[in-house]
């Protein structure tokens, strides 16, 4: 399928705009209709850069992060199927579930969701000066230096795709609550090919 068929970047097909959605390959809600009332319209479809409530309410229904909160508020795996923490508490390693796909607004499979997509997402957040960077810029090793320009090589930032389905974050200091930050849009995945194809139109 040609990239030009992909018109947007988020999983909000009901908005009537082109979308890419990161969704599981299985659905138990086929044929079910859900309704919701939103207090405001999203100002962008770029879930990585926006901190507006109206945007978050809409777009996080279409793209998942490593972890999510269940109906009781407990953190449970989402795109990540498992994770481990180093003895010093500074390195978090996540195993990405296989079979999660990016879908177009037409419901066609576009690509697999991989660990690299999370690296791409954070780099996009940094390069686009996401309003949500304050949540992680003092947490992830090397990120503050990249944002300030002291380091211009993003590969020195503490986020790595060890392989297609293994993602690793290195923190500056111990944060027992780190996993809760993976539920924020600033740490969500972005498909690199789609991002490059859209350029400045990403999220429109």
C-alpha positions as CSV (number, residue, x, y, z in Angstrom):
1,X,0.0,0.0,0.0
2,X,1.3,3.4,-0.9
3,X,2.0,5.9,1.8
4,X,-0.1,8.5,0.1
5,X,-3.2,6.5,1.1
6,X,-2.4,7.2,4.8
7,X,-3.9,10.6,5.6
8,X,-3.4,11.0,9.3
9,X,-1.7,9.6,12.4
10,X,-4.0,8.8,15.2
11,X,-6.6,6.1,15.8
12,X,-9.7,8.3,15.8
13,X,-11.4,7.1,12.7
14,X,-14.7,8.5,13.8
15,X,-13.3,12.0,13.4
16,X,-13.5,11.6,9.6
17,X,-9.9,12.3,9.1
18,X,-7.0,10.1,7.9
19,X,-5.6,8.1,10.8
20,X,-3.0,5.5,11.9
21,X,-4.0,3.5,14.9
22,X,-1.8,1.3,17.0
23,X,-4.2,-1.5,18.0
24,X,-4.2,-5.1,19.0
25,X,-4.8,-7.5,16.2
26,X,-7.8,-9.0,18.1
27,X,-11.0,-7.3,19.1
28,X,-13.7,-8.5,21.4
29,X,-16.0,-5.5,20.7
30,X,-16.7,-6.1,17.0
31,X,-20.2,-4.8,16.2
32,X,-20.5,-2.8,19.4
33,X,-21.0,0.9,19.3
34,X,-19.8,3.2,22.0
35,X,-20.6,6.8,22.5
36,X,-18.9,9.6,24.3
37,X,-19.3,13.4,24.7
38,X,-16.2,15.5,24.5
39,X,-16.0,19.0,26.1
40,X,-13.8,20.4,23.3
41,X,-12.3,19.6,19.9
42,X,-8.7,18.6,19.7
43,X,-6.4,21.3,18.5
44,X,-4.1,18.8,16.8
45,X,-4.0,15.0,16.1
46,X,-0.4,14.8,17.3
47,X,-0.8,13.0,20.6
48,X,2.9,13.2,21.2
49,X,3.1,17.0,21.4
50,X,-0.2,18.1,22.8
51,X,-1.0,18.6,26.4
52,X,-4.5,19.8,25.9
53,X,-7.2,17.8,27.7
54,X,-9.6,17.9,24.7
55,X,-6.9,16.3,22.5
56,X,-5.9,13.7,25.1
57,X,-9.5,12.6,25.7
58,X,-10.0,11.9,22.0
59,X,-6.7,10.6,20.8
60,X,-5.7,8.2,23.6
61,X,-8.7,6.1,22.6
62,X,-6.8,5.2,19.5
63,X,-3.2,4.8,20.4
64,X,-1.8,2.8,23.3
65,X,1.4,3.1,25.4
66,X,3.5,0.6,27.2
67,X,1.3,0.5,30.2
68,X,-2.3,1.6,31.0
69,X,-4.5,2.0,34.0
70,X,-7.3,-0.6,34.5
71,X,-10.7,0.3,35.7
72,X,-9.4,0.3,39.3
73,X,-6.5,2.6,38.5
74,X,-3.9,-0.1,38.7
75,X,-1.1,-0.1,36.2
76,X,-1.3,-3.1,33.8
77,X,0.7,-4.0,30.6
78,X,-0.7,-2.6,27.3
79,X,1.7,-2.6,24.4
80,X,4.3,-4.1,26.7
81,X,3.7,-7.7,27.7
82,X,6.4,-7.8,30.4
83,X,9.2,-5.7,31.8
84,X,12.1,-5.8,34.2
85,X,14.1,-3.3,36.2
86,X,17.9,-3.4,36.8
87,X,19.2,-3.8,40.4
88,X,20.2,-0.2,40.5
89,X,16.7,0.9,39.5
90,X,17.9,2.9,36.5
91,X,17.2,0.7,33.6
92,X,13.7,-0.4,32.6
93,X,13.5,-3.1,29.8
94,X,10.1,-3.8,28.2
95,X,9.1,-6.7,25.9
96,X,6.8,-5.4,23.2
97,X,3.8,-7.7,22.4
98,X,4.0,-9.1,19.0
99,X,1.0,-8.9,16.7
100,X,0.1,-5.2,17.5
101,X,-0.4,-3.3,14.2
102,X,-0.6,0.2,12.9
103,X,-3.9,0.5,11.0
104,X,-5.0,3.1,8.4
105,X,-8.2,5.0,8.7
106,X,-9.6,2.4,6.2
107,X,-8.8,-0.4,8.6
108,X,-5.9,-1.7,6.5
109,X,-2.8,-3.1,8.3
110,X,0.1,-0.7,7.7
111,X,3.0,-2.0,9.8
112,X,3.9,-3.8,13.0
113,X,4.3,-1.8,16.2
114,X,7.9,-2.3,17.3
115,X,10.3,-1.0,19.9
116,X,11.8,1.5,17.4
117,X,8.4,3.3,17.3
118,X,8.8,4.3,20.9
119,X,12.3,5.7,20.2
120,X,10.9,7.6,17.2
121,X,8.0,8.9,19.4
122,X,10.4,10.4,22.0
123,X,12.7,11.9,19.3
124,X,9.6,13.5,17.7
125,X,8.6,14.9,21.1
126,X,12.0,16.4,21.6
127,X,12.4,17.8,18.1
128,X,8.9,19.2,18.1
129,X,9.3,20.7,21.6
130,X,6.3,18.8,23.0
131,X,4.5,20.6,25.7
132,X,4.6,17.4,27.7
133,X,8.4,17.0,27.8
134,X,8.5,18.4,31.3
135,X,7.2,15.0,32.5
136,X,10.2,13.1,31.3
137,X,13.1,15.5,30.5
138,X,14.7,15.2,33.9
139,X,14.0,11.5,34.1
140,X,15.5,10.0,31.0
141,X,19.3,10.1,30.8
142,X,20.7,12.5,28.2
143,X,17.3,14.0,27.3
144,X,17.9,17.4,29.0
145,X,21.2,17.7,27.2
146,X,19.6,16.9,23.8
147,X,16.9,19.5,24.4
148,X,19.3,22.2,25.4
149,X,21.6,21.5,22.5
150,X,24.5,20.4,24.6
151,X,24.2,17.0,22.9
152,X,23.0,16.9,19.3
153,X,23.0,13.2,18.9
154,X,19.8,11.6,19.9
155,X,21.4,8.1,20.1
156,X,23.0,9.4,23.4
157,X,19.5,9.7,25.0
158,X,18.5,6.9,27.3
159,X,16.0,5.2,25.1
160,X,17.0,2.2,22.9
161,X,15.4,-0.4,20.7
162,X,17.5,-3.4,21.7
163,X,15.7,-5.4,19.0
164,X,12.4,-5.2,17.2
165,X,10.5,-6.2,20.4
166,X,12.8,-5.1,23.2
167,X,12.7,-1.4,24.4
168,X,15.0,0.0,27.1
169,X,14.9,3.3,29.0
170,X,17.8,4.5,31.1
171,X,17.0,7.0,33.9
172,X,19.1,9.7,35.5
173,X,17.9,8.7,38.9
174,X,15.6,6.1,40.5
175,X,11.9,6.7,40.0
176,X,9.8,4.0,41.5
177,X,6.8,5.6,39.7
178,X,8.4,5.5,36.3
179,X,6.0,3.0,34.8
180,X,3.1,5.5,35.5
181,X,4.8,7.9,33.1
182,X,4.5,5.4,30.2
183,X,0.8,6.1,30.2
184,X,1.4,9.6,29.0
185,X,1.2,10.5,25.3
186,X,4.7,11.9,25.2
187,X,6.0,8.3,25.5
188,X,3.6,6.8,23.0
189,X,4.9,5.2,19.7
190,X,5.1,6.8,16.3
191,X,5.7,5.0,13.0
192,X,8.9,6.4,11.6
193,X,8.1,5.9,7.9
194,X,4.7,7.6,8.3
195,X,6.3,10.5,10.3
196,X,8.9,11.1,7.6
197,X,6.3,10.9,4.8
198,X,4.0,13.5,6.5
199,X,6.8,15.9,7.7
200,X,5.3,19.1,9.1
201,X,1.8,17.8,8.2
202,X,2.1,15.1,10.8
203,X,-0.9,15.4,13.2
204,X,-3.0,17.5,10.8
